[in-house]
Amino acid sequence: MVAGPRYAALIASLPASVPFVGPEVQERRQGGSFRARLGANESIFGPSPAVREAITRAAADVWMYGDSEALALRSAIAEQTGTTLDNIVLGEGIDGLLGTLVRLLIDPGDPVVTSLGAYPTFGYHVRAAGGVLHNVPYRADREDLTALCAKAWETRTKLVYLSNPDNPMGSWHDGAAILAMLDRLPPDCLLLLDEAYLDLAPDGTSPDVAADDPRLIRMRTFSKAHGLAGLRIGYALAAPDLIRAFDKIRNHFGVGRLVQAAALAALTDTDWLAHVRSETQIARARLGQIADENGFVALPSATNFVTMDCGRDGDFARKVLAEVMQQGVFIRMPAVAPLDRCIRVSVGPKADLDIFAAALKDALARL
Amino acid sequence: MVAGPRYAALIASLPASVPFVGPEVQERRQGGSFRARLGANESIFGPSPAVREAITRAAADVWMYGDSEALALRSAIAEQTGTTLDNIVLGEGIDGLLGTLVRLLIDPGDPVVTSLGAYPTFGYHVRAAGGVLHNVPYRADREDLTALCAKAWETRTKLVYLSNPDNPMGSWHDGAAILAMLDRLPPDCLLLLDEAYLDLAPDGTSPDVAADDPRLIRMRTFSKAHGLAGLRIGYALAAPDLIRAFDKIRNHFGVGRLVQAAALAALTDTDWLAHVRSETQIARARLGQIADENGFVALPSATNFVTMDCGRDGDFARKVLAEVMQQGVFIRMPAVAPLDRCIRVSVGPKADLDIFAAALKDALARL
């Protein structure tokens, strides 16, 4: 008899789910390359020239494992964020950090609180740890801080997830509102604040809370404004006890040497970040104009994408999306009602947005 | 009251352990750079020139997430290994794949079988999943296949770990012996075969078993012969059911775009691999000569390192290692008796081995 492996109890109950169908997978399904890639909130403005140089320089050294403590990069992050080395852990993108954090806190059956329609990969990791998701609806296209707090008390959850600025709506709360939320949450509940888009948000969007505060962990990434999505690196800021706990289970050499070098170059090129912020504002305005011209409403955005209310229901927005995709233009949309009345378009250079504008016009003409 | 996070039950019981103290961490502790880096079994011969070109080319594209299905790379692996796409999953080095596999199989309290002194990172991941390690001693400096089988039946384990060729001893079994072991294991026990060093081993070291066989999973890496340790990429070959199970919990975008491109370039540059194999043989011979000259015995090696029996006990070998390290030469040694009568030295170019030879001679003169 050949029986094959016996899986862990939890694993046997999980579907083999993929939280996101990647752009290349979609291209293969469609049978052609995208003419514009505006669906994954990547930074089409590219990485900084300094990053490209750092990568080329690092190419000869890839035979060496990376520094498992990533001292140079973590020191630079500490300096830029006004924290200490003990407040910082790196990971394979925020996705990797989310998976590790969930495993640190969640036992099978534990409740976890998030917003209905928020980042699917967070929910994926919660299910992989056996956690039970409790979702709170958005209110006026923003995550509802009051409802999240109420649900946290009701479930006595260990963990609340909030993205600020938010994906997929592009909305945000100011730091003072987050701080007030923190004071209203149960004191033994950890607030996981996903700040992936913070570099593109107004000043004051991050709460003014000491990194040593044990109630909060912030996660940030080099995948968005810094343009390093293809390298997979992010970091978490939290109290030293929680940061040390990552060392119990994380892949210690998971963030490689070349990636550390590239992220350090990105972090120190503040001119490039200013350039990307400026280009992002121009592109948001252009996307607002395109929405207008087609009878859609562009929602305010503190991110590198603009979510457009198509003015009808989810079925209509799905048709719009399908027609735009049909023309080789990659965009996405929120998954659940009522958010799914919208489509979501990443910012990018004028040429890419012009392709989208033409595709949207054609799509609506056909519908 | 500010309480801070509540950890999962298992996590609270784990130490914040680091399975390996990295070279940079050791350099900082010693207060200086290593003159020769011969302790981490990296490929000092470097990556192929084609890899360096691929990395430079990929630098402009790092703003894009990698293909989550890694179709181009997995297709090349399938072709080279005579398997299909359904047999292959990529991960952030073998370390990353080990962690995911252990989580797929092991419930808290489950027994796991390995050799006493084998790869510490495997044990680290087992503890992180709540598994209980059952260790079998080496026999004549090789992992003991018969004893591993007996322990598997005794514990009715779900999982046996075997590295072949072996780290830290450099020894190996031929593929026929592994195949015979597979037939003697409980049929519902998975054999995890870590083939990190396979590229440097004699032909026939890997068992001739179909990739669809549900009793076996093989893990391979680009960190050793291919010289990509600093990029973190490895892959697993197994039956489609098991490969699909990885999709339940893995970080789907964890292996980035640039890393995929570099690994593809490495895989297709078979000339470079032949060069590294040839240099490795020369270096092994040189290390054998150095051992001889100092009254040590070089053990036979099918890897990119040579383990040298210092001829006395662990305390003596630890003194040798400390004296060599004192001179800025990074080497390592096995952690447990009786293997710890040895030191372990990675292969490398002549200049590096000459530095080691001089350091060893000085070390022994002082002892």
HADDOCK unambig.tbl for C-alpha pairs under 7 A between the chains (distance, minus, plus):
assign (segid A and resid 1 and name CA) (segid B and resid 187 and name CA) 6.53 0.50 0.50
assign (segid A and resid 2 and name CA) (segid B and resid 187 and name CA) 5.28 0.50 0.50
assign (segid A and resid 2 and name CA) (segid B and resid 188 and name CA) 6.88 0.50 0.50
assign (segid A and resid 3 and name CA) (segid B and resid 187 and name CA) 5.71 0.50 0.50
assign (segid A and resid 3 and name CA) (segid B and resid 188 and name CA) 4.92 0.50 0.50
assign (segid A and resid 4 and name CA) (segid B and resid 187 and name CA) 6.87 0.50 0.50
assign (segid A and resid 4 and name CA) (segid B and resid 188 and name CA) 5.14 0.50 0.50
assign (segid A and resid 4 and name CA) (segid B and resid 189 and name CA) 6.99 0.50 0.50
assign (segid A and resid 4 and name CA) (segid B and resid 190 and name CA) 6.80 0.50 0.50
assign (segid A and resid 4 and name CA) (segid B and resid 214 and name CA) 4.53 0.50 0.50
assign (segid A and resid 4 and name CA) (segid B and resid 215 and name CA) 5.30 0.50 0.50
assign (segid A and resid 5 and name CA) (segid B and resid 158 and name CA) 6.79 0.50 0.50
assign (segid A and resid 5 and name CA) (segid B and resid 188 and name CA) 5.63 0.50 0.50
assign (segid A and resid 5 and name CA) (segid B and resid 189 and name CA) 6.12 0.50 0.50
assign (segid A and resid 5 and name CA) (segid B and resid 190 and name CA) 5.49 0.50 0.50
assign (segid A and resid 5 and name CA) (segid B and resid 214 and name CA) 6.85 0.50 0.50
assign (segid A and resid 5 and name CA) (segid B and resid 215 and name CA) 6.85 0.50 0.50
assign (segid A and resid 6 and name CA) (segid B and resid 105 and name CA) 6.28 0.50 0.50
assign (segid A and resid 6 and name CA) (segid B and resid 158 and name CA) 6.25 0.50 0.50
assign (segid A and resid 6 and name CA) (segid B and resid 188 and name CA) 6.67 0.50 0.50
assign (segid A and resid 7 and name CA) (segid B and resid 104 and name CA) 5.80 0.50 0.50
assign (segid A and resid 7 and name CA) (segid B and resid 105 and name CA) 4.28 0.50 0.50
assign (segid A and resid 8 and name CA) (segid B and resid 104 and name CA) 5.79 0.50 0.50
assign (segid A and resid 8 and name CA) (segid B and resid 105 and name CA) 4.52 0.50 0.50
assign (segid A and resid 8 and name CA) (segid B and resid 106 and name CA) 5.24 0.50 0.50
assign (segid A and resid 8 and name CA) (segid B and resid 107 and name CA) 5.24 0.50 0.50
assign (segid A and resid 9 and name CA) (segid B and resid 107 and name CA) 6.90 0.50 0.50
assign (segid A and resid 11 and name CA) (segid B and resid 104 and name CA) 6.06 0.50 0.50
assign (segid A and resid 14 and name CA) (segid B and resid 248 and name CA) 6.47 0.50 0.50
assign (segid A and resid 15 and name CA) (segid B and resid 248 and name CA) 6.20 0.50 0.50
assign (segid A and resid 16 and name CA) (segid B and resid 244 and name CA) 6.56 0.50 0.50
assign (segid A and resid 16 and name CA) (segid B and resid 245 and name CA) 6.13 0.50 0.50
assign (segid A and resid 16 and name CA) (segid B and resid 247 and name CA) 5.17 0.50 0.50
assign (segid A and resid 16 and name CA) (segid B and resid 248 and name CA) 4.31 0.50 0.50
assign (segid A and resid 17 and name CA) (segid B and resid 247 and name CA) 6.38 0.50 0.50
assign (segid A and resid 17 and name CA) (segid B and resid 248 and name CA) 5.74 0.50 0.50
assign (segid A and resid 18 and name CA) (segid B and resid 247 and name CA) 6.69 0.50 0.50
assign (segid A and resid 22 and name CA) (segid B and resid 67 and name CA) 6.46 0.50 0.50
assign (segid A and resid 22 and name CA) (segid B and resid 68 and name CA) 5.97 0.50 0.50
assign (segid A and resid 24 and name CA) (segid B and resid 67 and name CA) 5.59 0.50 0.50
assign (segid A and resid 42 and name CA) (segid B and resid 63 and name CA) 6.09 0.50 0.50
assign (segid A and resid 42 and name CA) (segid B and resid 64 and name CA) 6.06 0.50 0.50
assign (segid A and resid 43 and name CA) (segid B and resid 63 and name CA) 5.69 0.50 0.50
assign (segid A and resid 44 and name CA) (segid B and resid 63 and name CA) 6.58 0.50 0.50
assign (segid A and resid 46 and name CA) (segid B and resid 63 and name CA) 5.36 0.50 0.50
assign (segid A and resid 47 and name CA) (segid B and resid 63 and name CA) 6.14 0.50 0.50
assign (segid A and resid 52 and name CA) (segid B and resid 59 and name CA) 5.34 0.50 0.50
assign (segid A and resid 52 and name CA) (segid B and resid 60 and name CA) 6.47 0.50 0.50
assign (segid A and resid 55 and name CA) (segid B and resid 56 and name CA) 6.90 0.50 0.50
assign (segid A and resid 55 and name CA) (segid B and resid 59 and name CA) 6.32 0.50 0.50
assign (segid A and resid 56 and name CA) (segid B and resid 55 and name CA) 6.91 0.50 0.50
assign (segid A and resid 56 and name CA) (segid B and resid 56 and name CA) 5.10 0.50 0.50
assign (segid A and resid 59 and name CA) (segid B and resid 52 and name CA) 5.35 0.50 0.50
assign (segid A and resid 59 and name CA) (segid B and resid 55 and name CA) 6.33 0.50 0.50
assign (segid A and resid 60 and name CA) (segid B and resid 52 and name CA) 6.47 0.50 0.50
assign (segid A and resid 62 and name CA) (segid B and resid 227 and name CA) 6.84 0.50 0.50
assign (segid A and resid 62 and name CA) (segid B and resid 228 and name CA) 5.30 0.50 0.50
assign (segid A and resid 62 and name CA) (segid B and resid 229 and name CA) 6.21 0.50 0.50
assign (segid A and resid 62 and name CA) (segid B and resid 230 and name CA) 4.42 0.50 0.50
assign (segid A and resid 62 and name CA) (segid B and resid 231 and name CA) 6.23 0.50 0.50
assign (segid A and resid 63 and name CA) (segid B and resid 42 and name CA) 6.07 0.50 0.50
assign (segid A and resid 63 and name CA) (segid B and resid 43 and name CA) 5.68 0.50 0.50
assign (segid A and resid 63 and name CA) (segid B and resid 44 and name CA) 6.56 0.50 0.50
assign (segid A and resid 63 and name CA) (segid B and resid 46 and name CA) 5.35 0.50 0.50
assign (segid A and resid 63 and name CA) (segid B and resid 47 and name CA) 6.14 0.50 0.50
assign (segid A and resid 63 and name CA) (segid B and resid 227 and name CA) 4.34 0.50 0.50
assign (segid A and resid 63 and name CA) (segid B and resid 228 and name CA) 4.84 0.50 0.50
assign (segid A and resid 63 and name CA) (segid B and resid 229 and name CA) 5.10 0.50 0.50
assign (segid A and resid 63 and name CA) (segid B and resid 230 and name CA) 5.69 0.50 0.50
assign (segid A and resid 64 and name CA) (segid B and resid 42 and name CA) 6.05 0.50 0.50
assign (segid A and resid 64 and name CA) (segid B and resid 229 and name CA) 5.49 0.50 0.50
assign (segid A and resid 64 and name CA) (segid B and resid 230 and name CA) 5.06 0.50 0.50
assign (segid A and resid 65 and name CA) (segid B and resid 229 and name CA) 4.88 0.50 0.50
assign (segid A and resid 65 and name CA) (segid B and resid 230 and name CA) 4.19 0.50 0.50
assign (segid A and resid 66 and name CA) (segid B and resid 230 and name CA) 5.29 0.50 0.50
assign (segid A and resid 67 and name CA) (segid B and resid 22 and name CA) 6.48 0.50 0.50
assign (segid A and resid 67 and name CA) (segid B and resid 24 and name CA) 5.60 0.50 0.50
assign (segid A and resid 68 and name CA) (segid B and resid 22 and name CA) 5.98 0.50 0.50
assign (segid A and resid 92 and name CA) (segid B and resid 254 and name CA) 6.19 0.50 0.50
assign (segid A and resid 95 and name CA) (segid B and resid 251 and name CA) 6.72 0.50 0.50
assign (segid A and resid 96 and name CA) (segid B and resid 251 and name CA) 6.17 0.50 0.50
assign (segid A and resid 104 and name CA) (segid B and resid 7 and name CA) 5.79 0.50 0.50
assign (segid A and resid 104 and name CA) (segid B and resid 8 and name CA) 5.79 0.50 0.50
assign (segid A and resid 104 and name CA) (segid B and resid 11 and name CA) 6.06 0.50 0.50
assign (segid A and resid 105 and name CA) (segid B and resid 6 and name CA) 6.29 0.50 0.50
assign (segid A and resid 105 and name CA) (segid B and resid 7 and name CA) 4.27 0.50 0.50
assign (segid A and resid 105 and name CA) (segid B and resid 8 and name CA) 4.52 0.50 0.50
assign (segid A and resid 106 and name CA) (segid B and resid 8 and name CA) 5.24 0.50 0.50
assign (segid A and resid 107 and name CA) (segid B and resid 8 and name CA) 5.25 0.50 0.50
assign (segid A and resid 107 and name CA) (segid B and resid 9 and name CA) 6.90 0.50 0.50
assign (segid A and resid 125 and name CA) (segid B and resid 249 and name CA) 6.94 0.50 0.50
assign (segid A and resid 128 and name CA) (segid B and resid 248 and name CA) 6.98 0.50 0.50
assign (segid A and resid 128 and name CA) (segid B and resid 249 and name CA) 5.59 0.50 0.50
assign (segid A and resid 158 and name CA) (segid B and resid 5 and name CA) 6.82 0.50 0.50
assign (segid A and resid 158 and name CA) (segid B and resid 6 and name CA) 6.26 0.50 0.50
assign (segid A and resid 187 and name CA) (segid B and resid 1 and name CA) 6.51 0.50 0.50
assign (segid A and resid 187 and name CA) (segid B and resid 2 and name CA) 5.29 0.50 0.50
assign (segid A and resid 187 and name CA) (segid B and resid 3 and name CA) 5.76 0.50 0.50
assign (segid A and resid 187 and name CA) (segid B and resid 4 and name CA) 6.90 0.50 0.50
assign (segid A and resid 188 and name CA) (segid B and resid 2 and name CA) 6.87 0.50 0.50
assign (segid A and resid 188 and name CA) (segid B and resid 3 and name CA) 4.93 0.50 0.50
assign (segid A and resid 188 and name CA) (segid B and resid 4 and name CA) 5.16 0.50 0.50
assign (segid A and resid 188 and name CA) (segid B and resid 5 and name CA) 5.65 0.50 0.50
assign (segid A and resid 188 and name CA) (segid B and resid 6 and name CA) 6.68 0.50 0.50
assign (segid A and resid 189 and name CA) (segid B and resid 5 and name CA) 6.14 0.50 0.50
assign (segid A and resid 190 and name CA) (segid B and resid 4 and name CA) 6.80 0.50 0.50
assign (segid A and resid 190 and name CA) (segid B and resid 5 and name CA) 5.50 0.50 0.50
assign (segid A and resid 214 and name CA) (segid B and resid 4 and name CA) 4.51 0.50 0.50
assign (segid A and resid 214 and name CA) (segid B and resid 5 and name CA) 6.86 0.50 0.50
assign (segid A and resid 215 and name CA) (segid B and resid 4 and name CA) 5.29 0.50 0.50
assign (segid A and resid 215 and name CA) (segid B and resid 5 and name CA) 6.86 0.50 0.50
assign (segid A and resid 227 and name CA) (segid B and resid 62 and name CA) 6.83 0.50 0.50
assign (segid A and resid 227 and name CA) (segid B and resid 63 and name CA) 4.33 0.50 0.50
assign (segid A and resid 228 and name CA) (segid B and resid 62 and name CA) 5.28 0.50 0.50
assign (segid A and resid 228 and name CA) (segid B and resid 63 and name CA) 4.82 0.50 0.50
assign (segid A and resid 229 and name CA) (segid B and resid 62 and name CA) 6.20 0.50 0.50
assign (segid A and resid 229 and name CA) (segid B and resid 63 and name CA) 5.10 0.50 0.50
assign (segid A and resid 229 and name CA) (segid B and resid 64 and name CA) 5.50 0.50 0.50
assign (segid A and resid 229 and name CA) (segid B and resid 65 and name CA) 4.89 0.50 0.50
assign (segid A and resid 230 and name CA) (segid B and resid 62 and name CA) 4.42 0.50 0.50
assign (segid A and resid 230 and name CA) (segid B and resid 63 and name CA) 5.68 0.50 0.50
assign (segid A and resid 230 and name CA) (segid B and resid 64 and name CA) 5.06 0.50 0.50
assign (segid A and resid 230 and name CA) (segid B and resid 65 and name CA) 4.19 0.50 0.50
assign (segid A and resid 230 and name CA) (segid B and resid 66 and name CA) 5.29 0.50 0.50
assign (segid A and resid 230 and name CA) (segid B and resid 256 and name CA) 4.79 0.50 0.50
assign (segid A and resid 230 and name CA) (segid B and resid 257 and name CA) 4.74 0.50 0.50
assign (segid A and resid 230 and name CA) (segid B and resid 258 and name CA) 6.35 0.50 0.50
assign (segid A and resid 231 and name CA) (segid B and resid 62 and name CA) 6.24 0.50 0.50
assign (segid A and resid 231 and name CA) (segid B and resid 256 and name CA) 5.04 0.50 0.50
assign (segid A and resid 231 and name CA) (segid B and resid 257 and name CA) 6.63 0.50 0.50
assign (segid A and resid 231 and name CA) (segid B and resid 258 and name CA) 6.54 0.50 0.50
assign (segid A and resid 232 and name CA) (segid B and resid 254 and name CA) 6.49 0.50 0.50
assign (segid A and resid 232 and name CA) (segid B and resid 256 and name CA) 5.97 0.50 0.50
assign (segid A and resid 244 and name CA) (segid B and resid 16 and name CA) 6.56 0.50 0.50
assign (segid A and resid 245 and name CA) (segid B and resid 16 and name CA) 6.11 0.50 0.50
assign (segid A and resid 247 and name CA) (segid B and resid 16 and name CA) 5.19 0.50 0.50
assign (segid A and resid 247 and name CA) (segid B and resid 17 and name CA) 6.36 0.50 0.50
assign (segid A and resid 247 and name CA) (segid B and resid 18 and name CA) 6.68 0.50 0.50
assign (segid A and resid 248 and name CA) (segid B and resid 14 and name CA) 6.49 0.50 0.50
assign (segid A and resid 248 and name CA) (segid B and resid 15 and name CA) 6.22 0.50 0.50
assign (segid A and resid 248 and name CA) (segid B and resid 16 and name CA) 4.34 0.50 0.50
assign (segid A and resid 248 and name CA) (segid B and resid 17 and name CA) 5.72 0.50 0.50
assign (segid A and resid 248 and name CA) (segid B and resid 128 and name CA) 6.96 0.50 0.50
assign (segid A and resid 249 and name CA) (segid B and resid 125 and name CA) 6.95 0.50 0.50
assign (segid A and resid 249 and name CA) (segid B and resid 128 and name CA) 5.59 0.50 0.50
assign (segid A and resid 251 and name CA) (segid B and resid 95 and name CA) 6.72 0.50 0.50
assign (segid A and resid 251 and name CA) (segid B and resid 96 and name CA) 6.17 0.50 0.50
assign (segid A and resid 254 and name CA) (segid B and resid 92 and name CA) 6.21 0.50 0.50
assign (segid A and resid 254 and name CA) (segid B and resid 232 and name CA) 6.49 0.50 0.50
assign (segid A and resid 256 and name CA) (segid B and resid 230 and name CA) 4.77 0.50 0.50
assign (segid A and resid 256 and name CA) (segid B and resid 231 and name CA) 5.04 0.50 0.50
assign (segid A and resid 256 and name CA) (segid B and resid 232 and name CA) 5.98 0.50 0.50
assign (segid A and resid 257 and name CA) (segid B and resid 230 and name CA) 4.76 0.50 0.50
assign (segid A and resid 257 and name CA) (segid B and resid 231 and name CA) 6.65 0.50 0.50
assign (segid A and resid 258 and name CA) (segid B and resid 230 and name CA) 6.36 0.50 0.50
assign (segid A and resid 258 and name CA) (segid B and resid 231 and name CA) 6.56 0.50 0.50
